[in-house]
Amino acid sequence: MMHLVSPTLPTVLNRQSAVDLPGYDLFIVHDVPNVHVLPATIDLEKFKNALSDTLQMYPHAAGQMRCQDGRWSIELTNSCVPVDVSYARETTSSSILQGDWVIQEALASLVYDQPVDGDLINGTTPLVRFKLTFFMEETCIGITWNHALGDATVLFRFTHTLSQFYQNKAPEFAIPTFRKHVFPSPSEAIAAEYHSLTQQLNVYPIAELGSKYAEAIKGVESVQWRFTGEELRRLHAIISSSE
């Protein structure tokens, strides 16, 4: 079942029409899926109200990405944010998740992916999407967060504020300023000197990105390490004792 949640009005940016996106905000423009598992059944209406109040403080999350004449921005449209709700009352989240590992391999069923027919740029695709899955005495909150909205710190503050509002508590973090630092463009001489060292910052046509990425990762292999809490404490103790 789909629910649509809009920001509480007026938002903290009610006098602005858009938030500019400088180049460094566009370096990674993709969705970041994450899932929070709560050992309880949350109240859906209370969650939606808390989300409305959170979007009032973070109204860019209810906006839409725009590009016009080379200027990138998030238009503050105060659009509805989708919250997809599903129920799996007869099972637990362990049927999908791999223990309590931070990095999971199979989150697709617990997050709301971007619609295949949606346009992110100059379209109506939401920049943040939620999926609530109610298991047996557990609730999984899946958040699909577009990186253009902010880095991991911004996402943490957004979700922390959402949690505070749900618990009828005041936010612990100040209202974001949304001010962006603008770095001057490098001179042609500087760009030429460092071109070979910063190829990941170059702009390529979409059709070339796949081959450029494949070329860049030649000889690179993925290595995954997993540590339990006890192993991390022992590792920390070993490193601390060697300093």
C-alpha positions as CSV (number, residue, x, y, z in Angstrom):
1,M,0.0,0.0,0.0
2,M,1.4,3.4,-1.0
3,H,1.1,6.5,1.2
4,L,2.2,10.0,0.2
5,V,3.6,12.3,2.8
6,S,4.1,16.1,2.3
7,P,6.1,18.5,4.4
8,T,4.5,20.4,7.2
9,L,4.1,24.0,5.9
10,P,5.6,26.5,6.0
11,T,9.0,24.9,5.7
12,V,12.3,26.4,6.9
13,L,13.0,27.4,3.2
14,N,9.5,28.8,2.5
15,R,11.1,32.1,1.1
16,Q,13.3,30.2,-1.4
17,S,12.4,28.5,-4.6
18,A,15.5,26.3,-5.0
19,V,18.7,25.0,-3.4
20,D,21.7,25.3,-5.8
21,L,23.8,22.2,-6.4
22,P,27.5,23.0,-6.9
23,G,29.7,20.6,-8.8
24,Y,30.9,18.6,-5.8
25,D,27.3,17.8,-5.0
26,L,27.0,16.2,-8.4
27,F,30.1,13.9,-8.1
28,I,27.9,11.1,-6.9
29,V,24.3,11.4,-8.0
30,H,22.8,8.0,-7.2
31,D,20.5,6.4,-4.7
32,V,21.9,5.1,-1.4
33,P,19.7,2.4,0.1
34,N,19.8,1.7,3.8
35,V,17.5,-0.3,6.1
36,H,16.9,0.2,9.8
37,V,15.5,-2.7,11.8
38,L,13.4,-1.9,14.9
39,P,12.5,-4.6,17.4
40,A,8.9,-3.3,17.6
41,T,5.9,-2.6,15.5
42,I,5.8,1.2,14.9
43,D,2.7,3.3,14.5
44,L,2.2,4.1,10.8
45,E,0.2,7.4,11.3
46,K,2.7,8.6,13.9
47,F,5.6,7.8,11.5
48,K,3.9,9.8,8.7
49,N,3.4,12.8,11.0
50,A,7.0,12.6,12.1
51,L,8.2,12.5,8.5
52,S,6.1,15.5,7.6
53,D,7.8,17.5,10.4
54,T,11.2,16.2,9.4
55,L,10.6,17.3,5.8
56,Q,9.7,20.8,7.1
57,M,13.3,21.0,8.4
58,Y,14.8,19.3,5.4
59,P,12.5,20.5,2.5
60,H,15.0,19.8,-0.2
61,A,14.2,16.1,0.4
62,A,10.7,16.9,-0.8
63,G,12.1,18.7,-3.9
64,Q,13.0,17.7,-7.4
65,M,16.3,17.9,-9.3
66,R,16.6,20.4,-12.1
67,C,19.2,21.3,-14.7
68,Q,18.7,24.5,-16.8
69,D,21.3,26.3,-18.8
70,G,24.1,24.4,-16.9
71,R,22.7,25.4,-13.5
72,W,21.9,22.4,-11.3
73,S,19.5,22.8,-8.4
74,I,16.8,21.1,-6.3
75,E,13.6,22.9,-6.8
76,L,11.7,23.3,-3.6
77,T,8.4,21.8,-4.8
78,N,7.2,20.5,-1.5
79,S,6.2,17.4,-3.3
80,C,4.9,14.3,-1.6
81,V,7.4,11.7,-0.5
82,P,6.2,8.1,-1.1
83,V,6.0,5.6,1.8
84,D,5.4,2.0,0.6
85,V,4.0,-0.3,3.3
86,S,4.0,-4.0,3.2
87,Y,3.3,-6.8,5.7
88,A,5.1,-10.1,6.5
89,R,3.5,-10.8,9.9
90,E,4.3,-14.5,9.8
91,T,8.0,-14.2,9.5
92,T,11.0,-12.2,10.8
93,S,13.5,-10.0,9.1
94,S,16.1,-12.7,9.5
95,S,14.5,-14.4,6.5
96,I,16.0,-11.6,4.4
97,L,18.8,-10.0,6.3
98,Q,22.2,-11.5,7.1
99,G,22.4,-11.2,10.8
100,D,23.4,-7.8,12.1
101,W,26.0,-7.0,9.5
102,V,26.2,-3.4,8.5
103,I,26.7,-4.1,4.8
104,Q,24.0,-6.4,3.4
105,E,23.8,-8.0,-0.1
106,A,20.1,-8.3,-0.6
107,L,18.1,-5.2,0.4
108,A,16.0,-5.0,-2.8
109,S,12.8,-6.3,-1.2
110,L,13.1,-3.9,1.8
111,V,13.7,-0.6,-0.1
112,Y,11.6,1.3,-2.6
113,D,13.6,1.6,-5.8
114,Q,13.4,4.3,-8.4
115,P,10.5,3.8,-10.8
116,V,11.8,2.5,-14.1
117,D,9.8,5.0,-16.1
118,G,10.7,7.9,-13.8
119,D,13.0,10.8,-14.7
120,L,15.3,12.0,-12.0
121,I,16.5,15.1,-13.8
122,N,13.8,17.6,-14.8
123,G,11.3,15.0,-13.9
124,T,9.1,14.1,-10.9
125,T,11.1,11.2,-9.4
126,P,11.3,11.8,-5.6
127,L,14.8,12.2,-4.2
128,V,14.0,10.2,-1.0
129,R,11.7,7.2,-0.8
130,F,10.6,5.0,2.1
131,K,9.4,1.5,2.5
132,L,8.1,0.1,5.8
133,T,8.0,-3.7,6.1
134,F,6.1,-5.0,9.2
135,F,7.5,-8.4,10.3
136,M,6.6,-10.4,13.3
137,E,7.3,-7.9,16.1
138,E,9.8,-6.0,14.0
139,T,9.6,-3.1,11.6
140,C,12.1,-2.5,8.8
141,I,12.4,1.1,7.6
142,G,14.0,1.2,4.2
143,I,15.2,4.6,3.1
144,T,16.4,5.3,-0.5
145,W,18.3,8.6,-0.2
146,N,19.7,10.3,-3.3
147,H,23.3,11.4,-2.6
148,A,22.6,14.8,-4.1
149,L,20.6,15.6,-0.9
150,G,23.7,15.3,1.2
151,D,26.4,12.9,2.4
152,A,26.2,10.3,5.2
153,T,26.2,13.0,7.9
154,V,23.2,14.7,6.4
155,L,21.4,11.4,6.1
156,F,22.2,10.6,9.7
157,R,20.9,13.9,10.9
158,F,17.7,13.5,8.8
159,T,17.0,10.0,10.2
160,H,17.9,11.1,13.7
161,T,15.5,14.0,13.5
162,L,12.8,11.7,12.2
163,S,13.4,9.4,15.2
164,Q,13.2,12.4,17.6
165,F,9.9,13.6,16.2
166,Y,8.4,10.1,16.3
167,Q,9.3,9.9,20.0
168,N,7.7,13.4,20.6
169,K,11.1,14.8,21.3
170,A,12.8,18.0,20.1
171,P,15.4,17.6,17.4
172,E,19.0,17.6,18.7
173,F,20.5,19.1,15.6
174,A,20.1,22.7,14.5
175,I,18.1,23.6,11.4
176,P,20.3,23.1,8.3
177,T,21.5,26.3,6.6
178,F,21.7,24.8,3.1
179,R,24.5,27.2,2.3
180,K,27.0,25.9,-0.3
181,H,30.6,26.9,-0.7
182,V,31.5,27.7,-4.3
183,F,35.0,26.8,-5.4
184,P,36.5,28.8,-8.3
185,S,37.1,26.9,-11.5
186,P,40.8,26.0,-12.0
187,S,42.8,27.7,-14.7
188,E,43.5,25.8,-18.0
189,A,47.1,25.4,-16.9
190,I,46.2,23.8,-13.6
191,A,43.5,21.6,-15.2
192,A,46.0,20.4,-17.8
193,E,48.7,19.7,-15.2
194,Y,46.5,17.5,-13.0
195,H,44.3,16.0,-15.7
196,S,45.9,12.6,-15.6
197,L,45.6,12.4,-11.8
198,T,41.9,13.4,-11.6
199,Q,40.3,11.6,-14.5
200,Q,37.4,10.7,-12.2
201,L,36.5,14.4,-12.1
202,N,36.2,14.7,-15.9
203,V,32.9,14.9,-17.6
204,Y,32.2,12.2,-20.1
205,P,29.1,11.5,-22.3
206,I,26.8,8.9,-20.7
207,A,27.6,6.5,-23.6
208,E,31.3,6.5,-22.6
209,L,30.9,6.1,-18.8
210,G,30.6,2.3,-18.9
211,S,33.8,1.8,-20.8
212,K,35.7,4.5,-18.8
213,Y,34.7,2.9,-15.6
214,A,35.7,-0.6,-16.8
215,E,39.1,0.7,-17.8
216,A,39.6,2.5,-14.4
217,I,38.9,-0.7,-12.4
218,K,41.1,-3.1,-14.3
219,G,43.1,-5.1,-11.9
220,V,41.0,-4.0,-8.9
221,E,39.3,-6.7,-6.8
222,S,36.7,-6.3,-4.1
223,V,37.8,-7.4,-0.7
224,Q,35.1,-7.7,2.1
225,W,36.0,-8.0,5.7
226,R,33.4,-8.6,8.4
227,F,34.0,-8.1,12.1
228,T,31.7,-8.9,15.1
229,G,31.5,-6.3,17.8
230,E,33.9,-8.3,20.0
231,E,36.4,-8.6,17.2
232,L,36.3,-4.8,16.6
233,R,36.9,-4.2,20.3
234,R,39.9,-6.5,20.2
235,L,41.2,-4.9,17.1
236,H,40.9,-1.5,18.6
237,A,42.7,-2.7,21.7
238,I,45.6,-4.1,19.6
239,I,46.0,-0.9,17.6
240,S,45.8,1.3,20.7
241,S,48.5,-0.7,22.5
242,S,50.9,-0.3,19.5
243,E,50.7,3.5,19.4
